[in-house]
């Protein structure tokens, strides 16, 4: 994966959803297997490809500083989807 071009928003949203479902322990075993088979270090690679602003929002959510609704609202705002 290259960081030379910005990722499309739908790709970023998929990556964010996958990171959050994995972190919450709600990702299906088949999806985990598929990701590990395609990109063995997918969590690190996804994290690297996301903007610093999105990473900050995810960190706040994962640490319990913001709720899920606020997390997604801020992500949509950061991706200029509102």
Secondary structure by P-SEA (a helix, b strand, c coil): ccccccccaaaaaaaaaaaaaaaaccccaaaaaaaaaaccaaaaaaaaaccaaaaaaaaaaaaccccaaaaaaaaaaaaccc
